[in-house]
Amino acid sequence: MAGLRKFVCYRRVKRAYTRKSKYKTKSYVKSVPVSKVVRYTMGNPKKQYEFEVSLVSKDLVQVRHNAIESARIVSNRKLEAIIGKMDYFFRVRTYPHQILRENKMIVGAGADRMQTGMQRAFGRVVGIAAQLKKGQKIFSVYVNKKDLETAKLAMRTATRRLPFQGTVEVKPNTTAL
């Protein structure tokens, strides 16, 4: 059964060679899959908030777009259920743009005569990911003091859906949205 490979295959950050040209014959990457991240802002952006609660990465890591979307859904549902739709502002701070490729290998009798090995091994596009630096914010939630613990809980819940260790940072909101 074909499916997603374990993310251990893609977790390390390395710049892959991708040739995306405006001339189709010179382009190695024929098409890039659409990002599964549906929304980047949720809640009420017009209101003034006292605190910013952010989920920050501890390492240099890649995160697939479906993991970002899954974490966004879980944390946003937690915020909506406890706080309500109009008393917070949630923002996704990363955008998945790194192309992930895979050179599939055939297994079985006679497979060595059917595939090219490392010759023409550029690989097919299997997904996209966001590359995160150490200390980079993934999600930010803007809330008032009474909802601070709920926002922290929502960020910790989102951490469980992501393939790395993240920390929750709380700062007073000094900038206007």
Backbone as JSON Lines, residues from 0, in Angstrom:
{"i":0,"aa":"M","n":[0.85,-1.18,0.0],"ca":[0.0,0.0,0.0],"c":[0.89,1.24,0.0]}
{"i":1,"aa":"A","n":[0.69,2.09,-0.97],"ca":[1.48,3.32,-1.08],"c":[0.9,4.39,-0.17]}
{"i":2,"aa":"G","n":[1.76,5.13,0.46],"ca":[1.32,6.21,1.34],"c":[2.46,7.16,1.6]}
{"i":3,"aa":"L","n":[2.31,7.96,2.63],"ca":[3.35,8.9,3.0],"c":[4.5,8.15,3.66]}
{"i":4,"aa":"R","n":[5.72,8.54,3.34],"ca":[6.88,7.98,4.02],"c":[6.98,8.62,5.39]}
{"i":5,"aa":"K","n":[7.68,7.96,6.29],"ca":[7.9,8.54,7.61],"c":[8.68,9.83,7.45]}
{"i":6,"aa":"F","n":[8.39,10.81,8.28],"ca":[9.01,12.12,8.1],"c":[10.48,12.13,8.47]}
{"i":7,"aa":"V","n":[10.96,11.06,9.1],"ca":[12.38,10.96,9.42],"c":[13.21,11.1,8.14]}
{"i":8,"aa":"C","n":[12.64,10.69,7.02],"ca":[13.33,10.79,5.73],"c":[13.59,12.24,5.33]}
{"i":9,"aa":"Y","n":[12.76,13.16,5.78],"ca":[12.83,14.55,5.32],"c":[13.14,15.55,6.42]}
{"i":10,"aa":"R","n":[13.3,15.1,7.67],"ca":[13.4,16.03,8.8],"c":[14.63,16.93,8.72]}
{"i":11,"aa":"R","n":[15.78,16.37,8.3],"ca":[16.99,17.19,8.22],"c":[16.86,18.24,7.13]}
{"i":12,"aa":"V","n":[17.32,19.44,7.41],"ca":[17.22,20.53,6.45],"c":[18.42,20.47,5.51]}
{"i":13,"aa":"K","n":[18.14,20.33,4.24],"ca":[19.19,20.44,3.22],"c":[18.55,21.04,1.99]}
{"i":14,"aa":"R","n":[19.31,21.88,1.33],"ca":[18.81,22.53,0.14],"c":[18.85,21.56,-1.02]}
{"i":15,"aa":"A","n":[17.7,21.2,-1.53],"ca":[17.62,20.3,-2.67],"c":[17.74,21.11,-3.96]}
{"i":16,"aa":"Y","n":[18.37,20.52,-4.95],"ca":[18.46,21.18,-6.24],"c":[17.14,21.02,-6.95]}
{"i":17,"aa":"T","n":[16.48,22.12,-7.23],"ca":[15.21,22.1,-7.96],"c":[15.31,23.05,-9.13]}
{"i":18,"aa":"R","n":[15.05,22.53,-10.29],"ca":[15.11,23.37,-11.49],"c":[13.7,23.62,-11.96]}
{"i":19,"aa":"K","n":[13.15,24.78,-11.64],"ca":[11.82,25.19,-12.06],"c":[12.03,26.34,-13.02]}
{"i":20,"aa":"S","n":[11.87,26.07,-14.31],"ca":[12.13,27.07,-15.34],"c":[10.83,27.55,-15.96]}
{"i":21,"aa":"K","n":[10.88,28.74,-16.57],"ca":[9.69,29.22,-17.28],"c":[9.5,28.48,-18.6]}
{"i":22,"aa":"Y","n":[10.56,27.82,-19.08],"ca":[10.47,26.98,-20.28],"c":[10.3,25.54,-19.83]}
{"i":23,"aa":"K","n":[9.19,24.91,-20.22],"ca":[8.84,23.59,-19.7],"c":[9.89,22.53,-20.0]}
{"i":24,"aa":"T","n":[10.55,22.6,-21.14],"ca":[11.53,21.58,-21.5],"c":[12.78,21.65,-20.61]}
{"i":25,"aa":"K","n":[13.09,22.81,-20.06],"ca":[14.26,22.95,-19.21],"c":[13.95,22.73,-17.73]}
{"i":26,"aa":"S","n":[12.69,22.54,-17.39],"ca":[12.27,22.41,-16.01],"c":[12.3,20.95,-15.58]}
{"i":27,"aa":"Y","n":[12.96,20.65,-14.44],"ca":[12.97,19.3,-13.9],"c":[11.73,19.05,-13.04]}
{"i":28,"aa":"V","n":[11.29,20.08,-12.33],"ca":[10.1,19.96,-11.5],"c":[8.91,20.38,-12.35]}
{"i":29,"aa":"K","n":[8.09,19.41,-12.73],"ca":[6.98,19.69,-13.65],"c":[5.83,20.41,-12.96]}
{"i":30,"aa":"S","n":[5.53,20.01,-11.74],"ca":[4.44,20.68,-11.02],"c":[4.72,20.6,-9.52]}
{"i":31,"aa":"V","n":[4.23,21.59,-8.8],"ca":[4.4,21.65,-7.34],"c":[3.02,21.43,-6.73]}
{"i":32,"aa":"P","n":[2.91,20.52,-5.76],"ca":[1.6,20.28,-5.15],"c":[1.08,21.51,-4.4]}
{"i":33,"aa":"V","n":[-0.22,21.6,-4.31],"ca":[-0.86,22.71,-3.61],"c":[-0.71,22.5,-2.11]}
{"i":34,"aa":"S","n":[-0.46,23.58,-1.38],"ca":[-0.31,23.5,0.06],"c":[-1.64,23.14,0.72]}
{"i":35,"aa":"K","n":[-1.57,22.26,1.72],"ca":[-2.78,21.85,2.43],"c":[-3.16,22.85,3.52]}
{"i":36,"aa":"V","n":[-2.31,23.82,3.8],"ca":[-2.64,24.84,4.8],"c":[-3.72,25.73,4.2]}
{"i":37,"aa":"V","n":[-4.91,25.7,4.82],"ca":[-6.07,26.36,4.25],"c":[-6.11,27.85,4.6]}
{"i":38,"aa":"R","n":[-5.91,28.16,5.89],"ca":[-5.99,29.55,6.35],"c":[-4.75,29.91,7.13]}
{"i":39,"aa":"Y","n":[-4.36,31.15,7.03],"ca":[-3.18,31.63,7.76],"c":[-3.56,32.59,8.89]}
{"i":40,"aa":"T","n":[-4.79,33.11,8.88],"ca":[-5.27,33.97,9.97],"c":[-6.68,33.54,10.36]}
{"i":41,"aa":"M","n":[-6.93,33.47,11.69],"ca":[-8.24,33.1,12.2],"c":[-8.56,33.96,13.4]}
{"i":42,"aa":"G","n":[-9.83,34.12,13.69],"ca":[-10.24,34.92,14.84],"c":[-10.54,36.35,14.46]}
{"i":43,"aa":"N","n":[-10.35,37.24,15.42],"ca":[-10.68,38.66,15.26],"c":[-9.41,39.51,15.22]}
{"i":44,"aa":"P","n":[-8.96,39.95,14.04],"ca":[-7.73,40.74,13.95],"c":[-7.9,42.21,14.33]}
{"i":45,"aa":"K","n":[-9.13,42.69,14.43],"ca":[-9.38,44.12,14.65],"c":[-9.27,44.53,16.12]}
{"i":46,"aa":"K","n":[-9.38,43.58,17.0],"ca":[-9.37,43.86,18.43],"c":[-7.94,44.03,18.94]}
{"i":47,"aa":"Q","n":[-7.75,44.81,20.01],"ca":[-6.43,44.97,20.64],"c":[-6.28,43.89,21.71]}
{"i":48,"aa":"Y","n":[-5.12,43.23,21.75],"ca":[-4.86,42.15,22.7],"c":[-3.65,42.5,23.56]}
{"i":49,"aa":"E","n":[-3.62,41.93,24.77],"ca":[-2.56,42.23,25.72],"c":[-1.33,41.34,25.55]}
{"i":50,"aa":"F","n":[-1.51,40.07,25.15],"ca":[-0.41,39.12,25.1],"c":[-0.31,38.42,23.75]}
{"i":51,"aa":"E","n":[0.93,38.03,23.42],"ca":[1.2,37.2,22.25],"c":[1.8,35.88,22.75]}
{"i":52,"aa":"V","n":[1.13,34.77,22.43],"ca":[1.62,33.44,22.8],"c":[2.06,32.76,21.51]}
{"i":53,"aa":"S","n":[3.34,32.36,21.45],"ca":[3.89,31.81,20.21],"c":[4.47,30.43,20.42]}
{"i":54,"aa":"L","n":[4.38,29.6,19.39],"ca":[5.04,28.3,19.37],"c":[6.34,28.48,18.57]}
{"i":55,"aa":"V","n":[7.47,28.18,19.21],"ca":[8.79,28.45,18.64],"c":[9.55,27.14,18.5]}
{"i":56,"aa":"S","n":[10.24,26.97,17.37],"ca":[11.01,25.74,17.15],"c":[12.34,25.8,17.89]}
{"i":57,"aa":"K","n":[12.78,24.65,18.4],"ca":[14.05,24.56,19.12],"c":[15.21,24.21,18.2]}
{"i":58,"aa":"D","n":[14.92,23.62,17.03],"ca":[15.96,23.12,16.13],"c":[15.78,23.66,14.73]}
{"i":59,"aa":"L","n":[16.79,23.39,13.91],"ca":[16.71,23.61,12.47],"c":[16.03,22.37,11.89]}
{"i":60,"aa":"V","n":[14.83,22.53,11.32],"ca":[14.04,21.36,10.94],"c":[13.12,21.69,9.77]}
{"i":61,"aa":"Q","n":[12.68,20.65,9.07],"ca":[11.65,20.79,8.02],"c":[10.34,20.23,8.55]}
{"i":62,"aa":"V","n":[9.23,20.88,8.21],"ca":[7.91,20.42,8.62],"c":[7.03,20.35,7.38]}
{"i":63,"aa":"R","n":[6.41,19.2,7.17],"ca":[5.52,19.03,6.03],"c":[4.27,19.88,6.16]}
{"i":64,"aa":"H","n":[3.68,20.22,5.02],"ca":[2.49,21.08,5.01],"c":[1.3,20.43,5.68]}
{"i":65,"aa":"N","n":[1.16,19.09,5.58],"ca":[0.02,18.44,6.24],"c":[0.18,18.43,7.76]}
{"i":66,"aa":"A","n":[1.41,18.44,8.28],"ca":[1.63,18.52,9.73],"c":[1.28,19.92,10.25]}
{"i":67,"aa":"I","n":[1.64,20.94,9.48],"ca":[1.29,22.32,9.86],"c":[-0.22,22.49,9.9]}
{"i":68,"aa":"E","n":[-0.9,21.97,8.89],"ca":[-2.36,22.08,8.83],"c":[-3.01,21.32,9.98]}
{"i":69,"aa":"S","n":[-2.52,20.15,10.29],"ca":[-3.08,19.36,11.39],"c":[-2.92,20.08,12.72]}
{"i":70,"aa":"A","n":[-1.75,20.65,12.97],"ca":[-1.51,21.4,14.21],"c":[-2.37,22.65,14.27]}
{"i":71,"aa":"R","n":[-2.56,23.31,13.14],"ca":[-3.4,24.51,13.09],"c":[-4.84,24.17,13.44]}
{"i":72,"aa":"I","n":[-5.37,23.1,12.88],"ca":[-6.76,22.71,13.12],"c":[-6.97,22.39,14.6]}
{"i":73,"aa":"V","n":[-6.07,21.6,15.19],"ca":[-6.22,21.19,16.59],"c":[-6.19,22.39,17.52]}
{"i":74,"aa":"S","n":[-5.22,23.28,17.34],"ca":[-5.11,24.42,18.24],"c":[-6.25,25.42,18.04]}
{"i":75,"aa":"N","n":[-6.67,25.62,16.8],"ca":[-7.77,26.55,16.55],"c":[-9.08,26.03,17.13]}
{"i":76,"aa":"R","n":[-9.32,24.73,17.04],"ca":[-10.55,24.16,17.63],"c":[-10.56,24.32,19.14]}
{"i":77,"aa":"K","n":[-9.4,24.13,19.75],"ca":[-9.29,24.29,21.2],"c":[-9.6,25.74,21.59]}
{"i":78,"aa":"L","n":[-9.05,26.7,20.84],"ca":[-9.3,28.11,21.12],"c":[-10.76,28.48,20.92]}
{"i":79,"aa":"E","n":[-11.36,28.01,19.82],"ca":[-12.77,28.32,19.54],"c":[-13.69,27.75,20.59]}
{"i":80,"aa":"A","n":[-13.41,26.52,21.04],"ca":[-14.3,25.86,22.0],"c":[-14.27,26.54,23.36]}
{"i":81,"aa":"I","n":[-13.1,26.98,23.81],"ca":[-12.99,27.52,25.16],"c":[-13.17,29.05,25.18]}
{"i":82,"aa":"I","n":[-12.5,29.76,24.27],"ca":[-12.54,31.23,24.29],"c":[-13.74,31.78,23.53]}
{"i":83,"aa":"G","n":[-14.03,31.2,22.39],"ca":[-15.06,31.75,21.5],"c":[-14.4,32.29,20.25]}
{"i":84,"aa":"K","n":[-15.18,32.55,19.21],"ca":[-14.61,32.92,17.92],"c":[-14.07,34.33,17.83]}
{"i":85,"aa":"M","n":[-14.5,35.23,18.69],"ca":[-14.15,36.64,18.52],"c":[-13.2,37.19,19.59]}
{"i":86,"aa":"D","n":[-12.68,36.35,20.48],"ca":[-11.83,36.85,21.56],"c":[-10.36,36.47,21.43]}
{"i":87,"aa":"Y","n":[-9.92,36.11,20.25],"ca":[-8.51,35.8,20.01],"c":[-8.18,36.08,18.55]}
{"i":88,"aa":"F","n":[-6.89,36.11,18.25],"ca":[-6.42,36.2,16.86],"c":[-5.29,35.21,16.69]}
{"i":89,"aa":"F","n":[-5.45,34.28,15.76],"ca":[-4.49,33.19,15.53],"c":[-3.84,33.4,14.17]}
{"i":90,"aa":"R","n":[-2.51,33.27,14.14],"ca":[-1.78,33.49,12.89],"c":[-0.77,32.37,12.66]}
{"i":91,"aa":"V","n":[-0.76,31.8,11.44],"ca":[0.27,30.84,11.03],"c":[1.41,31.66,10.46]}
{"i":92,"aa":"R","n":[2.62,31.52,11.02],"ca":[3.75,32.37,10.65],"c":[4.68,31.77,9.61]}
{"i":93,"aa":"T","n":[4.51,30.49,9.25],"ca":[5.39,29.83,8.28],"c":[4.63,29.47,7.02]}
{"i":94,"aa":"Y","n":[5.37,29.42,5.92],"ca":[4.75,29.04,4.65],"c":[5.56,27.88,4.04]}
{"i":95,"aa":"P","n":[4.9,26.76,3.71],"ca":[5.63,25.64,3.12],"c":[5.92,25.89,1.64]}
{"i":96,"aa":"H","n":[7.19,26.0,1.29],"ca":[7.55,26.25,-0.11],"c":[8.68,25.34,-0.6]}
{"i":97,"aa":"Q","n":[9.32,24.57,0.3],"ca":[10.41,23.69,-0.09],"c":[9.85,22.42,-0.71]}
{"i":98,"aa":"I","n":[10.32,22.06,-1.9],"ca":[9.82,20.89,-2.62],"c":[10.54,19.64,-2.13]}
{"i":99,"aa":"L","n":[9.75,18.6,-1.79],"ca":[10.32,17.32,-1.36],"c":[10.24,16.34,-2.53]}
{"i":100,"aa":"R","n":[11.36,15.67,-2.83],"ca":[11.4,14.73,-3.95],"c":[11.8,13.34,-3.47]}
{"i":101,"aa":"E","n":[11.39,12.33,-4.24],"ca":[11.73,10.95,-3.9],"c":[12.0,10.17,-5.17]}
{"i":102,"aa":"N","n":[13.12,9.45,-5.21],"ca":[13.44,8.55,-6.31],"c":[13.02,7.16,-5.87]}
{"i":103,"aa":"K","n":[11.82,6.72,-6.31],"ca":[11.28,5.43,-5.87],"c":[12.07,4.29,-6.47]}
{"i":104,"aa":"M","n":[12.32,3.3,-5.64],"ca":[13.06,2.12,-6.06],"c":[12.11,0.94,-6.12]}
{"i":105,"aa":"I","n":[12.24,0.13,-7.17],"ca":[11.4,-1.05,-7.33],"c":[12.03,-2.21,-6.56]}
{"i":106,"aa":"V","n":[11.2,-2.98,-5.87],"ca":[11.67,-4.13,-5.12],"c":[11.08,-5.39,-5.74]}
{"i":107,"aa":"G","n":[11.87,-6.42,-5.85],"ca":[11.36,-7.71,-6.36],"c":[12.27,-8.28,-7.42]}
{"i":108,"aa":"A","n":[11.87,-9.42,-7.95],"ca":[12.68,-10.12,-8.94],"c":[12.69,-9.34,-10.25]}
{"i":109,"aa":"G","n":[13.85,-9.13,-10.82],"ca":[13.98,-8.44,-12.1],"c":[13.93,-6.93,-12.0]}
{"i":110,"aa":"A","n":[13.92,-6.4,-10.77],"ca":[13.81,-4.95,-10.59],"c":[15.06,-4.23,-11.12]}
{"i":111,"aa":"D","n":[16.2,-4.9,-11.06],"ca":[17.44,-4.26,-11.5],"c":[17.43,-4.0,-13.01]}
{"i":112,"aa":"R","n":[16.63,-4.73,-13.77],"ca":[16.56,-4.52,-15.22],"c":[15.5,-3.47,-15.6]}
{"i":113,"aa":"M","n":[14.67,-3.08,-14.65],"ca":[13.57,-2.16,-14.96],"c":[13.85,-0.72,-14.57]}
{"i":114,"aa":"Q","n":[14.74,-0.48,-13.66],"ca":[14.96,0.9,-13.22],"c":[16.37,1.36,-13.55]}
{"i":115,"aa":"T","n":[16.55,2.68,-13.47],"ca":[17.81,3.27,-13.92],"c":[18.82,3.45,-12.79]}
{"i":116,"aa":"G","n":[18.48,3.18,-11.54],"ca":[19.41,3.35,-10.42],"c":[19.67,4.83,-10.15]}
{"i":117,"aa":"M","n":[20.95,5.21,-10.09],"ca":[21.3,6.6,-9.84],"c":[21.37,7.43,-11.12]}
{"i":118,"aa":"Q","n":[21.24,6.78,-12.23],"ca":[21.17,7.52,-13.5],"c":[19.78,8.13,-13.59]}
{"i":119,"aa":"R","n":[19.66,9.38,-13.9],"ca":[18.37,10.11,-13.93],"c":[17.62,9.95,-12.6]}
{"i":120,"aa":"A","n":[18.29,10.24,-11.5],"ca":[17.73,10.01,-10.16],"c":[17.18,11.28,-9.53]}
{"i":121,"aa":"F","n":[16.72,12.23,-10.32],"ca":[16.23,13.5,-9.76],"c":[15.06,13.29,-8.82]}
{"i":122,"aa":"G","n":[14.15,12.41,-9.13],"ca":[13.03,12.09,-8.24],"c":[11.76,12.85,-8.57]}
{"i":123,"aa":"R","n":[10.67,12.28,-8.14],"ca":[9.35,12.9,-8.32],"c":[9.0,13.72,-7.11]}
{"i":124,"aa":"V","n":[8.21,14.75,-7.33],"ca":[7.75,15.6,-6.23],"c":[6.71,14.82,-5.43]}
{"i":125,"aa":"V","n":[6.95,14.71,-4.11],"ca":[6.02,13.99,-3.24],"c":[5.32,14.91,-2.24]}
{"i":126,"aa":"G","n":[5.76,16.14,-2.13],"ca":[5.12,17.06,-1.2],"c":[5.93,18.34,-1.05]}
{"i":127,"aa":"I","n":[5.47,19.19,-0.15],"ca":[6.18,20.43,0.14],"c":[6.33,20.56,1.66]}
{"i":128,"aa":"A","n":[7.32,21.34,2.05],"ca":[7.6,21.5,3.48],"c":[8.06,22.93,3.76]}
{"i":129,"aa":"A","n":[7.98,23.31,5.02],"ca":[8.5,24.6,5.48],"c":[9.8,24.34,6.21]}
{"i":130,"aa":"Q","n":[10.82,25.11,5.92],"ca":[12.09,24.99,6.62],"c":[12.12,25.99,7.75]}
{"i":131,"aa":"L","n":[12.32,25.5,8.97],"ca":[12.29,26.34,10.16],"c":[13.7,26.49,10.72]}
{"i":132,"aa":"K","n":[14.03,27.68,11.12],"ca":[15.3,27.95,11.79],"c":[15.1,27.81,13.3]}
{"i":133,"aa":"K","n":[16.19,27.72,14.02],"ca":[16.11,27.65,15.47],"c":[15.57,28.98,16.0]}
{"i":134,"aa":"G","n":[14.53,28.92,16.82],"ca":[13.94,30.13,17.39],"c":[12.89,30.8,16.52]}
{"i":135,"aa":"Q","n":[12.5,30.17,15.42],"ca":[11.5,30.75,14.51],"c":[10.09,30.45,15.02]}
{"i":136,"aa":"K","n":[9.19,31.43,14.91],"ca":[7.81,31.26,15.33],"c":[7.02,30.53,14.25]}
{"i":137,"aa":"I","n":[6.25,29.53,14.66],"ca":[5.41,28.78,13.74],"c":[3.98,29.31,13.8]}
{"i":138,"aa":"F","n":[3.45,29.4,15.02],"ca":[2.11,29.93,15.25],"c":[2.19,31.05,16.28]}
{"i":139,"aa":"S","n":[1.27,32.02,16.17],"ca":[1.13,33.05,17.2],"c":[-0.35,33.23,17.5]}
{"i":140,"aa":"V","n":[-0.66,33.36,18.78],"ca":[-2.02,33.62,19.23],"c":[-1.99,34.9,20.05]}
{"i":141,"aa":"Y","n":[-2.86,35.82,19.73],"ca":[-2.98,37.08,20.47],"c":[-4.24,37.0,21.33]}
{"i":142,"aa":"V","n":[-4.07,37.14,22.66],"ca":[-5.19,37.01,23.6],"c":[-5.06,38.05,24.71]}
{"i":143,"aa":"N","n":[-6.13,38.16,25.51],"ca":[-6.11,38.98,26.7],"c":[-5.72,38.13,27.9]}
{"i":144,"aa":"K","n":[-5.5,38.77,29.06],"ca":[-4.98,38.09,30.24],"c":[-5.85,36.92,30.7]}
{"i":145,"aa":"K","n":[-7.16,37.05,30.62],"ca":[-8.06,36.0,31.12],"c":[-7.97,34.72,30.28]}
{"i":146,"aa":"D","n":[-7.53,34.82,29.04],"ca":[-7.45,33.65,28.16],"c":[-6.02,33.16,27.93]}
{"i":147,"aa":"L","n":[-5.08,33.61,28.73],"ca":[-3.67,33.29,28.54],"c":[-3.39,31.79,28.7]}
{"i":148,"aa":"E","n":[-3.95,31.17,29.73],"ca":[-3.71,29.73,29.97],"c":[-4.3,28.87,28.86]}
{"i":149,"aa":"T","n":[-5.43,29.28,28.31],"ca":[-6.04,28.54,27.2],"c":[-5.17,28.6,25.96]}
{"i":150,"aa":"A","n":[-4.58,29.75,25.69],"ca":[-3.7,29.9,24.53],"c":[-2.45,29.05,24.69]}
{"i":151,"aa":"K","n":[-1.89,28.98,25.9],"ca":[-0.73,28.13,26.16],"c":[-1.09,26.66,25.94]}
{"i":152,"aa":"L","n":[-2.26,26.27,26.41],"ca":[-2.73,24.89,26.23],"c":[-2.89,24.56,24.75]}
{"i":153,"aa":"A","n":[-3.43,25.49,23.99],"ca":[-3.62,25.27,22.54],"c":[-2.29,25.12,21.83]}
{"i":154,"aa":"M","n":[-1.28,25.89,22.22],"ca":[0.05,25.77,21.6],"c":[0.73,24.45,21.99]}
{"i":155,"aa":"R","n":[0.56,24.01,23.24],"ca":[1.12,22.72,23.64],"c":[0.44,21.58,22.9]}
{"i":156,"aa":"T","n":[-0.86,21.71,22.65],"ca":[-1.59,20.71,21.89],"c":[-1.09,20.64,20.45]}
{"i":157,"aa":"A","n":[-0.78,21.79,19.87],"ca":[-0.26,21.83,18.5],"c":[1.11,21.19,18.4]}
{"i":158,"aa":"T","n":[1.92,21.29,19.46],"ca":[3.27,20.71,19.47],"c":[3.23,19.21,19.26]}
{"i":159,"aa":"R","n":[2.2,18.56,19.77],"ca":[2.1,17.1,19.64],"c":[1.88,16.65,18.21]}
{"i":160,"aa":"R","n":[1.4,17.52,17.36],"ca":[1.17,17.18,15.95],"c":[2.36,17.5,15.05]}
{"i":161,"aa":"L","n":[3.4,18.1,15.59],"ca":[4.55,18.5,14.79],"c":[5.74,17.59,15.07]}
{"i":162,"aa":"P","n":[6.62,17.37,14.09],"ca":[7.7,16.38,14.23],"c":[8.97,16.93,14.89]}
{"i":163,"aa":"F","n":[8.85,17.85,15.82],"ca":[10.02,18.41,16.5],"c":[9.61,18.93,17.86]}
{"i":164,"aa":"Q","n":[10.6,19.3,18.67],"ca":[10.33,19.87,19.98],"c":[10.15,21.38,19.84]}
{"i":165,"aa":"G","n":[9.06,21.88,20.36],"ca":[8.8,23.32,20.33],"c":[8.57,23.85,21.72]}
{"i":166,"aa":"T","n":[8.78,25.14,21.89],"ca":[8.52,25.78,23.17],"c":[7.45,26.85,23.0]}
{"i":167,"aa":"V","n":[6.77,27.12,24.1],"ca":[5.72,28.14,24.09],"c":[6.29,29.41,24.73]}
{"i":168,"aa":"E","n":[6.25,30.52,23.99],"ca":[6.73,31.81,24.5],"c":[5.55,32.75,24.72]}
{"i":169,"aa":"V","n":[5.59,33.46,25.83],"ca":[4.56,34.45,26.14],"c":[5.22,35.81,26.24]}
{"i":170,"aa":"K","n":[4.71,36.77,25.46],"ca":[5.25,38.14,25.49],"c":[4.08,39.11,25.56]}
{"i":171,"aa":"P","n":[4.28,40.25,26.2],"ca":[3.25,41.29,26.13],"c":[3.2,41.83,24.7]}
{"i":172,"aa":"N","n":[2.02,42.05,24.21],"ca":[1.83,42.52,22.83],"c":[2.09,44.03,22.78]}
{"i":173,"aa":"T","n":[3.18,44.42,22.14],"ca":[3.51,45.85,22.06],"c":[3.16,46.43,20.69]}
{"i":174,"aa":"T","n":[3.02,45.58,19.68],"ca":[2.74,46.08,18.34],"c":[1.25,46.01,18.04]}
{"i":175,"aa":"A","n":[0.82,46.91,17.2],"ca":[-0.57,46.9,16.75],"c":[-0.68,45.91,15.6]}
{"i":176,"aa":"L","n":[-1.77,45.18,15.58],"ca":[-1.97,44.19,14.52],"c":[-2.39,44.9,13.27]}
